[in-house]
């Protein structure tokens, strides 16, 4: 005779009368007293969002470590993106040459008709 | 939302599937899901509470506490994959809390509650149910609970371990010892 045979034909007694109403009332009261979690809390608890955040951090770290650094770690100088004459002016300004003629000489444009 | 209550506990956990929908609904803030959970699970939860506490008044308080915890912890219900294990675990914990408080509060013996009942369609087994209730009352609480979870609620030893917070081996051992003791008690009556 196994354990199932011992309890065959028997079952737990039903809950007493009145317990249904009391339990449901207590549950509804607890629902009112416990506010629903806000969006931030839901996001914080979400496994999917946590996974996405971890993946994005890993991707950023991997990109920082492994993507080739062609600029040698510096952004290209602004003068490299400018037209030659404006680059010369920028260079002259950077060299402390406020005189327009000196600036033109520095830019190699002296004698050209502007 | 109406879900027909199971005819009676047995060695299956089909009621677990019936709880998934209400759990999701409750997590979404539908208070009506509490009623569905009551219809599906109340008898089993009350039975487990009764088997653990051995007292109808305490078992009623435990079931109320379970519904309070269901409502206040509803945010986590959407992630619960085995609702029946979650409910039985909360019932176990609430019953253990209740027993601790009772032991601090009073030392007189508890009433002998009817731990099993005869089905309505079989009143002839009422005498057998009363006899079994008396025998079950003599088992240690932990063994009685393990036997109930295994042979009334239909849980696996692994689930019993999760519910009661003990290793699977301990859960199986409690169940085996409880059954052996129950058989000895039955033979003593013959």
Interface residues (C-beta under 8 A of the other chain):
Chain A: X1 X3 X4 X6 X7 X9 X10 X11 X12 X13 X14 X15 X16 X19 X20 X22 X23 X24 X26 X27 X28 X29 X30 X31 X33 X34 X36 X37 X41 X42 X45 X47
Chain B: X8 X9 X11 X29 X31 X34 X35 X38 X42 X43 X44 X46 X47 X48 X50 X51 X56 X60 X63 X64 X65 X66 X67 X68 X69 X70 X71 X72 X74 X75 X76 X79 X113 X114 X115 X116 X117 X118 X119 X122 X125 X128 X129 X132 X147 X148 X150 X151 X152 X175 X179 X182 X183
